[in-house]
């Protein structure tokens, strides 16, 4: 049985080869620190590419990333 995390990908318009990974696996969310670090790394790669193509899209991705990280940390604090 494969125990790798489940990964869903969403194509963002003209970013044909650059995908956001949405981590849906419970294994990834158990250790929220690792999940946040991986999310930031993935988002940073996408933002670097998007910044070269569309500044508004890069700004929105940064805003969304910060919101998602904050949400993960808040939900993790509530659970504890």
C-alpha positions in Angstrom: 0.0 0.0 0.0 1.4 3.4 -1.0 1.7 5.8 2.1 2.7 8.8 0.1 0.7 12.0 0.7 -2.3 12.6 -1.6 -1.6 15.5 -3.9 -4.2 17.4 -6.0 -3.0 19.8 -8.6 -4.7 22.9 -9.9 -3.6 24.6 -13.1 -3.5 28.4 -12.8 -4.4 29.9 -16.1 -1.3 30.7 -18.2 1.0 29.1 -15.7 0.9 26.0 -17.8 3.8 24.1 -16.3 3.6 25.6 -12.8 1.1 24.0 -10.4 0.0 24.7 -6.9 0.0 21.6 -4.8 -2.9 21.3 -2.4 -2.0 18.9 0.4 -5.0 16.9 1.4 -3.4 14.0 3.1 -4.0 13.6 6.8 -0.4 12.4 7.2 0.9 15.8 6.0 -1.4 17.7 8.3 -0.5 15.8 11.4 2.8 17.6 11.6 1.7 21.1 10.6 5.2 22.5 10.8 6.3 20.2 8.0 3.1 21.0 6.0 3.6 24.7 6.4 7.3 24.5 5.4 6.4 22.5 2.3 3.5 24.8 1.4 5.8 27.9 1.6 8.5 26.2 -0.6 5.9 25.3 -3.2 4.3 28.7 -3.1 7.6 30.5 -3.4 8.5 28.6 -6.5 5.2 29.5 -8.1 5.4 33.1 -7.0 8.9 33.5 -8.6 7.6 32.3 -11.9 4.3 34.3 -11.7 6.2 37.5 -10.8 7.9 37.3 -14.2 4.6 37.0 -16.0 2.0 38.9 -14.1 2.7 41.1 -11.0 -1.0 41.1 -9.9 -1.1 37.3 -9.9 2.1 37.1 -7.9 0.6 39.6 -5.3 -2.6 37.5 -5.1 -0.6 34.3 -4.6 1.5 35.9 -1.8 -1.7 37.1 -0.1 -3.3 33.7 -0.4 -0.2 31.9 0.9 0.0 34.2 4.0 -3.8 33.6 4.6 -3.4 29.8 4.3 -0.4 29.7 6.6 -2.2 31.8 9.2 -5.2 29.6 9.0 -3.2 26.4 9.4 -1.5 27.9 12.5 -4.8 29.0 14.0 -6.4 25.7 13.4 -3.4 23.9 14.9 -3.6 26.1 18.0 -7.3 25.5 18.5 -6.8 21.7 18.3 -4.1 21.8 21.0 
